Amino acid sequence: MQLIGNGGDRFDDVREIAVLRGGGLGDLLFAVPAIEALHAAYPDARITLLGSPLAPAVLRGRTDAVHAFEELPVVPGVRDGGSGAPTLEDFESRLRGRFDLAVQLHGGGRNSNPFLLRLAAPHTVGTATEDAEVLERWVRYVYYQHEVLRGLEVVSLAGAAPVTLDPRVHVTPEERQAVRDRLGVRGHLVAVHPGATDPRRRWSPERFAAVVTARLDAGDDVVLVGDATDVPAAQAIRGAVPTALHDRLHDLTDALPLAELPAVLAAADVVVGDDSGPRHLAVAVGTPTVGVFWFGNVVNAGPVDRGRHRVHLSFVTRCPVCGIDVTQVGWTAERCEHDPSYVDEVQPEAVLADVEDLLATVRPRGRAVEPVA
């Protein structure tokens, strides 16, 4: 494939590559296509991902593109907290001078570029806002750009062309089947993640409950997934679903190690969720999704295709509480203090229609393609 943006030539004599990408689950997954591009462009190089502890939990053994993981220290704008993190001094003393190429895929560079330069790599590439220190090769950070394409544009500066637009996290057919057997699923399985880090991106539990009830009525199994922050929403969903249907409603919220989440999402036939890490992970493991998005987030985080992935958009442009313009986001504007849902104008009937369409039209994974007569 062609390089994205201005691109650049490959660097010579690159044997060790560091990729900086912290943040949450979605942030990690958006970086995976860029890392795969680096792996293809520098097949003999060892790639080390500098990230949060969730990175090895999700990616170890599930990608060929990352060879080692290093946990980030707590540094403002790079990693804002976390127990057990290495000190900056220890991190720098172990890794300084190790890498031939250091790649910054972590935000606009205001904090991450100075941090990356501590590694003293001969070559550096990344993004930069107007007030950020620049690297050897860099591209301007503009907020409204798809995160996957942003990462691919950065690695193109090092001569790495795209090999995929979707993140890829490998799950075996045996893992999928083991999940379905454990849950006792014999028909369709719909996975639901009713949360998001930003409360403004959360679809209300009663809307999720309407979808869950309809699919249980249709004879499907439904599994709820999420972490401890999603427990209240999961409880509200269970409370709204008729008790007679609870035998096929499996609640794994806050009961599933992150390393097991890829297999559960891969076992599902469709995943329904907000703009959130688990929905992005569902894309990465190859499961069709129906997502509820605020329209601005589709620019940065929406799925690429519509054969497997559907999006339902809320076109809220002003805070429902104070009326402030919410289209100016990122570092360019202060957000208001209010956290109403921006996406509740999406109706359950529309989401259900796409769930039904995907169940009817997407070929089940693992089934051989019928030959064309």
Summary of the structure (lengths in Angstrom):
residues: 373
radius of gyration: 21.2
end to end distance: 32.0
largest distance: 65.4
contacts: 1235
relative contact order: 0.12
helix: 36%
strand: 17%
